[in-house]
Amino acid sequence: LAIDWRSIAHRVALLACIGACLAALTWGCNRPLRVIAMDGNFQRVSPVQIEKVVAPYLNTGFMTVDLAGIQRAVETVPWVDHARVRRQWPMGVHVTVTEQTAVARWDESGLLNTRGELFVRSATHVPSELPRLSGPEGSELLVAQRFLSTETQMQEVGLRIAALRLDERGAWEMDLDNGVTVRLGRRDVDVRTERFIHTTAGVIAYHVNDVNYVDMRYSNGFAIG
């Protein structure tokens, strides 16, 4: 009986190669992670902040690392809107960070994002160019939604909102960037806003230096002061 030593040698080499690969994979999967790679447009968030919250999750293996936990931890960092986390072979994780976009300030030092969420209550630096919104506790989303919808309409006629207020009685008032205050009241706010944009805005455009406020709280007209 002839023995094919060459074929046996090839099979042994193949098994040895597979064994080595499995050993390397097991070694890599069980070793603690050491590398944190990250990307994103880092303006308000620093890589050091990300490394700090990710560090407690690294004392684990490549396959057992808690990616969802890392994502939740990163998203607790101020100014982080969303994080995406994946494994990076052989001993690391890769974190992609998306920062918040502030569209308005809330009262003195709060910041609202594009969804109307108050994502920072006490910012150390508040961009002065942001419009200022205010209202009763818990009304942040309501005020932000009205601001976002109204600001789009205002821009169509060349105006911008500098401030929007909702008082305790439910009455609305806004300041424009040209210094004019518009009183909208509590009822028919959408109708009054549209009437101001399509009728009153054109009237005050040529007399803006003489106008202090516009009162839209009339059923069929308005008053200028």
Summary of the structure (lengths in Angstrom):
residues: 225
radius of gyration: 29.8
end to end distance: 113.9
largest distance: 113.9
contacts: 618
relative contact order: 0.08
helix: 36%
strand: 26%
